[in-house]
Structure formats: structure tokens, C-alpha cells
Amino acid sequence: MSAVIVSVAELAAALASPRPPVLLHVGDGAGGLIPGAVPVDLASTLQGVPSSDSDGRRPLPAVDDLQAHARSWGISSASTVVVYDGSGGTQAGRAWWVLRWAGIASVRLLDGGLAAWAAAGRGVTHDVPAPVPGDVTLSPGHLRELDADRAAEYAGAGRLLDARGPQAFAEGHIPGAISLPTRDNLGHDGRLLDADTLRKRFAAFDLDDGRPVGVYCGGGVAAAHEAAVLASLGVDAALFVGSFSAWSGDPRRPISRTPSPEGS
């Protein structure tokens, strides 16, 4: 089991252990839940309310609010947390990043999410558990984040990744950013590509040379997934939480509309 990613087999073994992880399903759970999983609504728990256009669509939640939610999900100070969703982890990556940013040291992303669990013949339920409230104490700043000025500096140095798809990139992006859609980190089955393939993908842009890397998307969700993928390879990427929605909300910021440089 890596410090970032957990497989279906590893999760099943952990859930059967004397100290199972807290399991969070990012989404409404309408398509079913892994038994024991608590549904988590991204919009109401993993983001705050913007106070201006330059905050972006999905600013970070207030830590006190996030702590209350985390306790209601059953998270305590010694908990291991596993997050997943029904879309290959691209939504659950936001939960991974926000919980790690708030100081939960052991958070893992289920490779392939609910689809991989079901494809392995594992059971799915519609029963929603009632967790015993936890006692976790959260604090901000445990992962690196960027504001718009720092994002511009990273882009100018060729170290800022745009995790959106190529069409969104072509329609408008931060000047100097590199198009590397996080969806392309996944295979057709929604699972992560193997580590060697991922390393080659990122190494093509010298992202493993020790220099700082930043990542953004439209509203700080897809980019959080890409940050998790990079972390699984040992690359520490700072997240521009406000992402392009914050950048484009400030009329002083320039916008580039050149195509994706690698034609992705």
C-alpha cells in the first residue's frame, strides 16, 4: 500500500482488519456504496463560499466547518482515511487534498473507485452507516497552495500544469501553463496508469528534477487529483485552489488561448 493510493485488494483487507479505515464516498451514493462508506457532498463540505470572483468557484472550506464534518464522518486523530468516488477518483482527489491540507496525515485514494471495487466482484450496498463521531482536530496549511501571483510565477518558469481537458485549455488558460489533463492519467477502466508510464508522462516535462511544480484546473477539483497522482510518484505539487475560475475572475489577469502545446 502506498502513502497515497490504495488498491481494491488492499482496501478489502484493511476493512476486514481490527482497525478499519474511515471510508468516504465523494458523491451522493445513488449508484451504491462500498459497505461502510459515508457519502460526502463535495459542494457543501469540501469547499467554502466565494466572497468575490477572484476567490474562484471552490475556495477552501473554513477549517472549523471542515472539522465538524470530519468528526461527523467518524474521523479521529489516529484514523486512516480512504476516499473514492464513481468517476475514477477525479472528484475524490479533492477530498484527498483538502483533508491532507487540513492535517490528516493518512489519507489514501482508492485506485479506480467504485467501478474497480464492483469489477472485482466486491459487494455494493445502499445502506448508509451512522458513524461514531470522531475527535479529530484540524488546522490549515499542511499542503502547499498557490495564489494567483505565485501561479503566474510558476507558469513563467514552465512549471504550472493545467489539469483540465484540451478543449477547456484551448478556450482560455494561464499564459505559460502546460496542458496535462488529469483524465489522461487514467486508463479506459478508470484506474491509474502504471507508475512507469506515469513517470514517463511527467518526465517529458522535467517535472521530476526537484524544482517546484504547481497545478490548477477550472475550480480546484481535477487539479487536486493530479496533485495526488504526482504525490504518488514522489513529486510535491502545489495547488492553485482558485484555479482558472479565480484567475479569469480578475480582469487584470491575462488569458492565453493558444492550443495545447503537446496537442493533447
C-alpha positions as protocol buffer text, in pm:
chain_id: "A"
residue {
  index: 1
  type: MET
  ca { x: 0 y: 0 z: 0 }
}
residue {
  index: 2
  type: SER
  ca { x: 145 y: 338 z: -98 }
}
residue {
  index: 3
  type: ALA
  ca { x: 113 y: 652 z: 109 }
}
residue {
  index: 4
  type: VAL
  ca { x: -129 y: 796 z: -148 }
}
residue {
  index: 5
  type: ILE
  ca { x: -301 y: 519 z: -348 }
}
residue {
  index: 6
  type: VAL
  ca { x: -472 y: 202 z: -227 }
}
residue {
  index: 7
  type: SER
  ca { x: -587 y: -89 z: -445 }
}
residue {
  index: 8
  type: VAL
  ca { x: -920 y: -270 z: -415 }
}
residue {
  index: 9
  type: ALA
  ca { x: -750 y: -576 z: -264 }
}
residue {
  index: 10
  type: GLU
  ca { x: -564 y: -363 z: -10 }
}
residue {
  index: 11
  type: LEU
  ca { x: -879 y: -177 z: 87 }
}
residue {
  index: 12
  type: ALA
  ca { x: -1075 y: -501 z: 130 }
}
residue {
  index: 13
  type: ALA
  ca { x: -804 y: -635 z: 361 }
}
residue {
  index: 14
  type: ALA
  ca { x: -793 y: -309 z: 557 }
}
residue {
  index: 15
  type: LEU
  ca { x: -1172 y: -306 z: 601 }
}
residue {
  index: 16
  type: ALA
  ca { x: -1156 y: -659 z: 745 }
}
residue {
  index: 17
  type: SER
  ca { x: -880 y: -567 z: 989 }
}
residue {
  index: 18
  type: PRO
  ca { x: -927 y: -482 z: 1358 }
}
residue {
  index: 19
  type: ARG
  ca { x: -874 y: -112 z: 1280 }
}
residue {
  index: 20
  type: PRO
  ca { x: -1050 y: -41 z: 950 }
}
residue {
  index: 21
  type: PRO
  ca { x: -1009 y: 296 z: 780 }
}
residue {
  index: 22
  type: VAL
  ca { x: -1277 y: 561 z: 767 }
}
residue {
  index: 23
  type: LEU
  ca { x: -1418 y: 521 z: 418 }
}
residue {
  index: 24
  type: LEU
  ca { x: -1562 y: 825 z: 237 }
}
residue {
  index: 25
  type: HIS
  ca { x: -1763 y: 815 z: -85 }
}
residue {
  index: 26
  type: VAL
  ca { x: -1744 y: 1155 z: -257 }
}
residue {
  index: 27
  type: GLY
  ca { x: -2087 y: 1189 z: -415 }
}
residue {
  index: 28
  type: ASP
  ca { x: -2446 y: 1115 z: -324 }
}
residue {
  index: 29
  type: GLY
  ca { x: -2404 y: 739 z: -330 }
}
residue {
  index: 30
  type: ALA
  ca { x: -2706 y: 692 z: -557 }
}
residue {
  index: 31
  type: GLY
  ca { x: -2515 y: 431 z: -757 }
}
residue {
  index: 32
  type: GLY
  ca { x: -2431 y: 236 z: -444 }
}
residue {
  index: 33
  type: LEU
  ca { x: -2165 y: 246 z: -175 }
}
residue {
  index: 34
  type: ILE
  ca { x: -1881 y: 27 z: -70 }
}
residue {
  index: 35
  type: PRO
  ca { x: -2011 y: -124 z: 256 }
}
residue {
  index: 36
  type: GLY
  ca { x: -1924 y: 105 z: 545 }
}
residue {
  index: 37
  type: ALA
  ca { x: -1867 y: 412 z: 329 }
}
residue {
  index: 38
  type: VAL
  ca { x: -2003 y: 751 z: 434 }
}
residue {
  index: 39
  type: PRO
  ca { x: -2135 y: 972 z: 150 }
}
residue {
  index: 40
  type: VAL
  ca { x: -1962 y: 1311 z: 135 }
}
residue {
  index: 41
  type: ASP
  ca { x: -2101 y: 1603 z: -64 }
}
residue {
  index: 42
  type: LEU
  ca { x: -1817 y: 1796 z: -226 }
}
residue {
  index: 43
  type: ALA
  ca { x: -2007 y: 2122 z: -270 }
}
residue {
  index: 44
  type: SER
  ca { x: -2126 y: 2153 z: 91 }
}
residue {
  index: 45
  type: THR
  ca { x: -1828 y: 2011 z: 280 }
}
residue {
  index: 46
  type: LEU
  ca { x: -1506 y: 2030 z: 74 }
}
residue {
  index: 47
  type: GLN
  ca { x: -1534 y: 2390 z: -38 }
}
residue {
  index: 48
  type: GLY
  ca { x: -1627 y: 2725 z: 107 }
}
residue {
  index: 49
  type: VAL
  ca { x: -1837 y: 3014 z: -18 }
}
residue {
  index: 50
  type: PRO
  ca { x: -1661 y: 3258 z: -252 }
}
residue {
  index: 51
  type: SER
  ca { x: -1659 y: 3617 z: -132 }
}
residue {
  index: 52
  type: SER
  ca { x: -1552 y: 3758 z: -471 }
}
residue {
  index: 53
  type: ASP
  ca { x: -1496 y: 3645 z: -829 }
}
residue {
  index: 54
  type: SER
  ca { x: -1122 y: 3629 z: -765 }
}
residue {
  index: 55
  type: ASP
  ca { x: -1179 y: 3358 z: -500 }
}
residue {
  index: 56
  type: GLY
  ca { x: -1280 y: 3113 z: -771 }
}
residue {
  index: 57
  type: ARG
  ca { x: -1574 y: 2874 z: -769 }
}
residue {
  index: 58
  type: ARG
  ca { x: -1445 y: 2643 z: -497 }
}
residue {
  index: 59
  type: PRO
  ca { x: -1237 y: 2813 z: -226 }
}
residue {
  index: 60
  type: LEU
  ca { x: -1121 y: 2608 z: 67 }
}
residue {
  index: 61
  type: PRO
  ca { x: -1373 y: 2545 z: 344 }
}
residue {
  index: 62
  type: ALA
  ca { x: -1339 y: 2711 z: 681 }
}
residue {
  index: 63
  type: VAL
  ca { x: -1136 y: 2475 z: 897 }
}
residue {
  index: 64
  type: ASP
  ca { x: -1388 y: 2478 z: 1182 }
}
residue {
  index: 65
  type: ASP
  ca { x: -1662 y: 2373 z: 942 }
}
residue {
  index: 66
  type: LEU
  ca { x: -1445 y: 2104 z: 787 }
}
residue {
  index: 67
  type: GLN
  ca { x: -1352 y: 1974 z: 1132 }
}
residue {
  index: 68
  type: ALA
  ca { x: -1718 y: 1942 z: 1228 }
}
residue {
  index: 69
  type: HIS
  ca { x: -1788 y: 1746 z: 910 }
}
residue {
  index: 70
  type: ALA
  ca { x: -1481 y: 1527 z: 955 }
}
residue {
  index: 71
  type: ARG
  ca { x: -1586 y: 1438 z: 1308 }
}
residue {
  index: 72
  type: SER
  ca { x: -1937 y: 1356 z: 1185 }
}
residue {
  index: 73
  type: TRP
  ca { x: -1781 y: 1117 z: 932 }
}
residue {
  index: 74
  type: GLY
  ca { x: -1610 y: 933 z: 1219 }
}
residue {
  index: 75
  type: ILE
  ca { x: -1257 y: 1068 z: 1177 }
}
residue {
  index: 76
  type: SER
  ca { x: -1043 y: 1072 z: 1490 }
}
residue {
  index: 77
  type: SER
  ca { x: -685 y: 1178 z: 1548 }
}
residue {
  index: 78
  type: ALA
  ca { x: -542 y: 834 z: 1473 }
}
residue {
  index: 79
  type: SER
  ca { x: -772 y: 749 z: 1181 }
}
residue {
  index: 80
  type: THR
  ca { x: -661 y: 631 z: 841 }
}
residue {
  index: 81
  type: VAL
  ca { x: -897 y: 765 z: 574 }
}
residue {
  index: 82
  type: VAL
  ca { x: -970 y: 623 z: 229 }
}
residue {
  index: 83
  type: VAL
  ca { x: -1160 y: 833 z: -24 }
}
residue {
  index: 84
  type: TYR
  ca { x: -1317 y: 726 z: -352 }
}
residue {
  index: 85
  type: ASP
  ca { x: -1592 y: 819 z: -599 }
}
residue {
  index: 86
  type: GLY
  ca { x: -1771 y: 691 z: -905 }
}
residue {
  index: 87
  type: SER
  ca { x: -1551 y: 876 z: -1155 }
}
residue {
  index: 88
  type: GLY
  ca { x: -1205 y: 723 z: -1131 }
}
residue {
  index: 89
  type: GLY
  ca { x: -1103 y: 939 z: -835 }
}
residue {
  index: 90
  type: THR
  ca { x: -1122 y: 1272 z: -1014 }
}
residue {
  index: 91
  type: GLN
  ca { x: -1374 y: 1401 z: -757 }
}
residue {
  index: 92
  type: ALA
  ca { x: -1228 y: 1216 z: -460 }
}
residue {
  index: 93
  type: GLY
  ca { x: -892 y: 1377 z: -530 }
}
residue {
  index: 94
  type: ARG
  ca { x: -1040 y: 1697 z: -387 }
}
residue {
  index: 95
  type: ALA
  ca { x: -1118 y: 1514 z: -62 }
}
residue {
  index: 96
  type: TRP
  ca { x: -765 y: 1369 z: -54 }
}
residue {
  index: 97
  type: TRP
  ca { x: -612 y: 1715 z: -96 }
}
residue {
  index: 98
  type: VAL
  ca { x: -841 y: 1906 z: 142 }
}
residue {
  index: 99
  type: LEU
  ca { x: -809 y: 1651 z: 423 }
}
residue {
  index: 100
  type: ARG
  ca { x: -431 y: 1636 z: 384 }
}
residue {
  index: 101
  type: TRP
  ca { x: -413 y: 2017 z: 373 }
}
residue {
  index: 102
  type: ALA
  ca { x: -611 y: 2024 z: 698 }
}
residue {
  index: 103
  type: GLY
  ca { x: -361 y: 1798 z: 874 }
}
residue {
  index: 104
  type: ILE
  ca { x: -491 y: 1442 z: 837 }
}
residue {
  index: 105
  type: ALA
  ca { x: -167 y: 1256 z: 770 }
}
residue {
  index: 106
  type: SER
  ca { x: -303 y: 925 z: 644 }
}
residue {
  index: 107
  type: VAL
  ca { x: -542 y: 975 z: 352 }
}
residue {
  index: 108
  type: ARG
  ca { x: -546 y: 741 z: 53 }
}
residue {
  index: 109
  type: LEU
  ca { x: -726 y: 742 z: -278 }
}
residue {
  index: 110
  type: LEU
  ca { x: -888 y: 418 z: -398 }
}
residue {
  index: 111
  type: ASP
  ca { x: -750 y: 333 z: -740 }
}
residue {
  index: 112
  type: GLY
  ca { x: -1040 y: 302 z: -983 }
}
residue {
  index: 113
  type: GLY
  ca { x: -1303 y: 397 z: -726 }
}
residue {
  index: 114
  type: LEU
  ca { x: -1641 y: 229 z: -704 }
}
residue {
  index: 115
  type: ALA
  ca { x: -1618 y: 80 z: -1056 }
}
residue {
  index: 116
  type: ALA
  ca { x: -1296 y: -104 z: -972 }
}
residue {
  index: 117
  type: TRP
  ca { x: -1447 y: -232 z: -647 }
}
residue {
  index: 118
  type: ALA
  ca { x: -1753 y: -368 z: -828 }
}
residue {
  index: 119
  type: ALA
  ca { x: -1546 y: -509 z: -1117 }
}
residue {
  index: 120
  type: ALA
  ca { x: -1350 y: -712 z: -863 }
}
residue {
  index: 121
  type: GLY
  ca { x: -1674 y: -879 z: -754 }
}
residue {
  index: 122
  type: ARG
  ca { x: -1695 y: -691 z: -427 }
}
residue {
  index: 123
  type: GLY
  ca { x: -2032 y: -610 z: -273 }
}
residue {
  index: 124
  type: VAL
  ca { x: -2208 y: -277 z: -308 }
}
residue {
  index: 125
  type: THR
  ca { x: -2483 y: -151 z: -79 }
}
residue {
  index: 126
  type: HIS
  ca { x: -2732 y: 134 z: -48 }
}
residue {
  index: 127
  type: ASP
  ca { x: -2718 y: 126 z: 331 }
}
residue {
  index: 128
  type: VAL
  ca { x: -2571 y: 444 z: 477 }
}
residue {
  index: 129
  type: PRO
  ca { x: -2386 y: 391 z: 805 }
}
residue {
  index: 130
  type: ALA
  ca { x: -2418 y: 608 z: 1116 }
}
residue {
  index: 131
  type: PRO
  ca { x: -2055 y: 659 z: 1222 }
}
residue {
  index: 132
  type: VAL
  ca { x: -1947 y: 703 z: 1581 }
}
residue {
  index: 133
  type: PRO
  ca { x: -1840 y: 1071 z: 1590 }
}
residue {
  index: 134
  type: GLY
  ca { x: -1466 y: 1126 z: 1586 }
}
residue {
  index: 135
  type: ASP
  ca { x: -1246 y: 1372 z: 1771 }
}
residue {
  index: 136
  type: VAL
  ca { x: -1002 y: 1487 z: 1502 }
}
residue {
  index: 137
  type: THR
  ca { x: -858 y: 1836 z: 1535 }
}
residue {
  index: 138
  type: LEU
  ca { x: -776 y: 2008 z: 1208 }
}
residue {
  index: 139
  type: SER
  ca { x: -556 y: 2303 z: 1115 }
}
residue {
  index: 140
  type: PRO
  ca { x: -477 y: 2460 z: 778 }
}
residue {
  index: 141
  type: GLY
  ca { x: -166 y: 2471 z: 565 }
}
residue {
  index: 142
  type: HIS
  ca { x: -26 y: 2117 z: 569 }
}
residue {
  index: 143
  type: LEU
  ca { x: -3 y: 2105 z: 187 }
}
residue {
  index: 144
  type: ARG
  ca { x: 134 y: 2377 z: -38 }
}
residue {
  index: 145
  type: GLU
  ca { x: -107 y: 2607 z: -216 }
}
residue {
  index: 146
  type: LEU
  ca { x: -63 y: 2888 z: -467 }
}
residue {
  index: 147
  type: ASP
  ca { x: -234 y: 3222 z: -507 }
}
residue {
  index: 148
  type: ALA
  ca { x: -268 y: 3385 z: -849 }
}
residue {
  index: 149
  type: ASP
  ca { x: 62 y: 3573 z: -827 }
}
residue {
  index: 150
  type: ARG
  ca { x: 256 y: 3258 z: -741 }
}
residue {
  index: 151
  type: ALA
  ca { x: 71 y: 3064 z: -1011 }
}
residue {
  index: 152
  type: ALA
  ca { x: 189 y: 3325 z: -1263 }
}
residue {
  index: 153
  type: GLU
  ca { x: 548 y: 3281 z: -1142 }
}
residue {
  index: 154
  type: TYR
  ca { x: 525 y: 2903 z: -1179 }
}
residue {
  index: 155
  type: ALA
  ca { x: 375 y: 2941 z: -1527 }
}
residue {
  index: 156
  type: GLY
  ca { x: 653 y: 3180 z: -1630 }
}
residue {
  index: 157
  type: ALA
  ca { x: 906 y: 2918 z: -1529 }
}
residue {
  index: 158
  type: GLY
  ca { x: 726 y: 2645 z: -1724 }
}
residue {
  index: 159
  type: ARG
  ca { x: 626 y: 2465 z: -1405 }
}
residue {
  index: 160
  type: LEU
  ca { x: 247 y: 2512 z: -1392 }
}
residue {
  index: 161
  type: LEU
  ca { x: 24 y: 2227 z: -1510 }
}
residue {
  index: 162
  type: ASP
  ca { x: -332 y: 2269 z: -1635 }
}
residue {
  index: 163
  type: ALA
  ca { x: -524 y: 1954 z: -1539 }
}
residue {
  index: 164
  type: ARG
  ca { x: -834 y: 2030 z: -1750 }
}
residue {
  index: 165
  type: GLY
  ca { x: -915 y: 1875 z: -2084 }
}
residue {
  index: 166
  type: PRO
  ca { x: -764 y: 2014 z: -2408 }
}
residue {
  index: 167
  type: GLN
  ca { x: -1081 y: 2197 z: -2515 }
}
residue {
  index: 168
  type: ALA
  ca { x: -1102 y: 2396 z: -2192 }
}
residue {
  index: 169
  type: PHE
  ca { x: -729 y: 2469 z: -2219 }
}
residue {
  index: 170
  type: ALA
  ca { x: -768 y: 2599 z: -2575 }
}
residue {
  index: 171
  type: GLU
  ca { x: -1061 y: 2819 z: -2477 }
}
residue {
  index: 172
  type: GLY
  ca { x: -853 y: 3000 z: -2215 }
}
residue {
  index: 173
  type: HIS
  ca { x: -563 y: 2926 z: -1980 }
}
residue {
  index: 174
  type: ILE
  ca { x: -295 y: 3090 z: -1769 }
}
residue {
  index: 175
  type: PRO
  ca { x: -16 y: 3207 z: -2003 }
}
residue {
  index: 176
  type: GLY
  ca { x: 279 y: 2969 z: -1990 }
}
residue {
  index: 177
  type: ALA
  ca { x: 84 y: 2680 z: -1839 }
}
residue {
  index: 178
  type: ILE
  ca { x: 136 y: 2324 z: -1968 }
}
residue {
  index: 179
  type: SER
  ca { x: -167 y: 2118 z: -2065 }
}
residue {
  index: 180
  type: LEU
  ca { x: -157 y: 1781 z: -1884 }
}
residue {
  index: 181
  type: PRO
  ca { x: -517 y: 1662 z: -1837 }
}
residue {
  index: 182
  type: THR
  ca { x: -558 y: 1451 z: -1527 }
}
residue {
  index: 183
  type: ARG
  ca { x: -803 y: 1225 z: -1715 }
}
residue {
  index: 184
  type: ASP
  ca { x: -505 y: 1107 z: -1919 }
}
residue {
  index: 185
  type: ASN
  ca { x: -352 y: 965 z: -1601 }
}
residue {
  index: 186
  type: LEU
  ca { x: -629 y: 702 z: -1611 }
}
residue {
  index: 187
  type: GLY
  ca { x: -679 y: 402 z: -1833 }
}
residue {
  index: 188
  type: HIS
  ca { x: -1005 y: 306 z: -2000 }
}
residue {
  index: 189
  type: ASP
  ca { x: -1108 y: 120 z: -1685 }
}
residue {
  index: 190
  type: GLY
  ca { x: -1076 y: 433 z: -1471 }
}
residue {
  index: 191
  type: ARG
  ca { x: -767 y: 307 z: -1290 }
}
residue {
  index: 192
  type: LEU
  ca { x: -436 y: 486 z: -1281 }
}
residue {
  index: 193
  type: LEU
  ca { x: -184 y: 400 z: -1547 }
}
residue {
  index: 194
  type: ASP
  ca { x: 111 y: 206 z: -1414 }
}
residue {
  index: 195
  type: ALA
  ca { x: 375 y: 406 z: -1230 }
}
residue {
  index: 196
  type: ASP
  ca { x: 641 y: 374 z: -1503 }
}
residue {
  index: 197
  type: THR
  ca { x: 402 y: 508 z: -1766 }
}
residue {
  index: 198
  type: LEU
  ca { x: 303 y: 797 z: -1542 }
}
residue {
  index: 199
  type: ARG
  ca { x: 665 y: 881 z: -1464 }
}
residue {
  index: 200
  type: LYS
  ca { x: 745 y: 893 z: -1836 }
}
residue {
  index: 201
  type: ARG
  ca { x: 448 y: 1120 z: -1896 }
}
residue {
  index: 202
  type: PHE
  ca { x: 559 y: 1373 z: -1638 }
}
residue {
  index: 203
  type: ALA
  ca { x: 932 y: 1329 z: -1702 }
}
residue {
  index: 204
  type: ALA
  ca { x: 878 y: 1458 z: -2055 }
}
residue {
  index: 205
  type: PHE
  ca { x: 830 y: 1798 z: -1893 }
}
residue {
  index: 206
  type: ASP
  ca { x: 1118 y: 1767 z: -1642 }
}
residue {
  index: 207
  type: LEU
  ca { x: 877 y: 1751 z: -1351 }
}
residue {
  index: 208
  type: ASP
  ca { x: 1094 y: 1509 z: -1154 }
}
residue {
  index: 209
  type: ASP
  ca { x: 1402 y: 1733 z: -1138 }
}
residue {
  index: 210
  type: GLY
  ca { x: 1332 y: 1867 z: -788 }
}
residue {
  index: 211
  type: ARG
  ca { x: 1212 y: 2212 z: -892 }
}
residue {
  index: 212
  type: PRO
  ca { x: 874 y: 2328 z: -761 }
}
residue {
  index: 213
  type: VAL
  ca { x: 565 y: 2230 z: -961 }
}
residue {
  index: 214
  type: GLY
  ca { x: 217 y: 2384 z: -949 }
}
residue {
  index: 215
  type: VAL
  ca { x: -115 y: 2257 z: -1079 }
}
residue {
  index: 216
  type: TYR
  ca { x: -456 y: 2411 z: -1147 }
}
residue {
  index: 217
  type: CYS
  ca { x: -780 y: 2334 z: -1332 }
}
residue {
  index: 218
  type: GLY
  ca { x: -1117 y: 2509 z: -1356 }
}
residue {
  index: 219
  type: GLY
  ca { x: -1216 y: 2510 z: -989 }
}
residue {
  index: 220
  type: GLY
  ca { x: -961 y: 2310 z: -791 }
}
residue {
  index: 221
  type: VAL
  ca { x: -1104 y: 1958 z: -829 }
}
residue {
  index: 222
  type: ALA
  ca { x: -933 y: 1792 z: -1127 }
}
residue {
  index: 223
  type: ALA
  ca { x: -607 y: 1960 z: -1024 }
}
residue {
  index: 224
  type: ALA
  ca { x: -631 y: 1810 z: -675 }
}
residue {
  index: 225
  type: HIS
  ca { x: -649 y: 1467 z: -840 }
}
residue {
  index: 226
  type: GLU
  ca { x: -341 y: 1546 z: -1047 }
}
residue {
  index: 227
  type: ALA
  ca { x: -162 y: 1660 z: -731 }
}
residue {
  index: 228
  type: ALA
  ca { x: -243 y: 1323 z: -575 }
}
residue {
  index: 229
  type: VAL
  ca { x: -111 y: 1139 z: -879 }
}
residue {
  index: 230
  type: LEU
  ca { x: 210 y: 1342 z: -867 }
}
residue {
  index: 231
  type: ALA
  ca { x: 242 y: 1279 z: -493 }
}
residue {
  index: 232
  type: SER
  ca { x: 217 y: 905 z: -558 }
}
residue {
  index: 233
  type: LEU
  ca { x: 527 y: 943 z: -777 }
}
residue {
  index: 234
  type: GLY
  ca { x: 715 y: 1148 z: -520 }
}
residue {
  index: 235
  type: VAL
  ca { x: 654 y: 1487 z: -685 }
}
residue {
  index: 236
  type: ASP
  ca { x: 531 y: 1758 z: -448 }
}
residue {
  index: 237
  type: ALA
  ca { x: 292 y: 1981 z: -644 }
}
residue {
  index: 238
  type: ALA
  ca { x: 139 y: 2299 z: -504 }
}
residue {
  index: 239
  type: LEU
  ca { x: -230 y: 2351 z: -582 }
}
residue {
  index: 240
  type: PHE
  ca { x: -375 y: 2678 z: -710 }
}
residue {
  index: 241
  type: VAL
  ca { x: -702 y: 2625 z: -528 }
}
residue {
  index: 242
  type: GLY
  ca { x: -890 y: 2906 z: -702 }
}
residue {
  index: 243
  type: SER
  ca { x: -763 y: 2778 z: -1037 }
}
residue {
  index: 244
  type: PHE
  ca { x: -880 y: 2928 z: -1365 }
}
residue {
  index: 245
  type: SER
  ca { x: -1215 y: 3039 z: -1220 }
}
residue {
  index: 246
  type: ALA
  ca { x: -1021 y: 3267 z: -984 }
}
residue {
  index: 247
  type: TRP
  ca { x: -771 y: 3374 z: -1248 }
}
residue {
  index: 248
  type: SER
  ca { x: -1038 y: 3466 z: -1502 }
}
residue {
  index: 249
  type: GLY
  ca { x: -1245 y: 3638 z: -1234 }
}
residue {
  index: 250
  type: ASP
  ca { x: -976 y: 3906 z: -1204 }
}
residue {
  index: 251
  type: PRO
  ca { x: -986 y: 4136 z: -1510 }
}
residue {
  index: 252
  type: ARG
  ca { x: -621 y: 4230 z: -1457 }
}
residue {
  index: 253
  type: ARG
  ca { x: -503 y: 3877 z: -1539 }
}
residue {
  index: 254
  type: PRO
  ca { x: -404 y: 3794 z: -1897 }
}
residue {
  index: 255
  type: ILE
  ca { x: -558 y: 3489 z: -2064 }
}
residue {
  index: 256
  type: SER
  ca { x: -393 y: 3283 z: -2336 }
}
residue {
  index: 257
  type: ARG
  ca { x: -595 y: 3095 z: -2596 }
}
residue {
  index: 258
  type: THR
  ca { x: -318 y: 2910 z: -2776 }
}
residue {
  index: 259
  type: PRO
  ca { x: -376 y: 2536 z: -2833 }
}
residue {
  index: 260
  type: SER
  ca { x: -234 y: 2272 z: -2605 }
}
residue {
  index: 261
  type: PRO
  ca { x: 143 y: 2263 z: -2670 }
}
residue {
  index: 262
  type: GLU
  ca { x: 157 y: 1885 z: -2692 }
}
residue {
  index: 263
  type: GLY
  ca { x: -172 y: 1860 z: -2880 }
}
residue {
  index: 264
  type: SER
  ca { x: -335 y: 1651 z: -2609 }
}
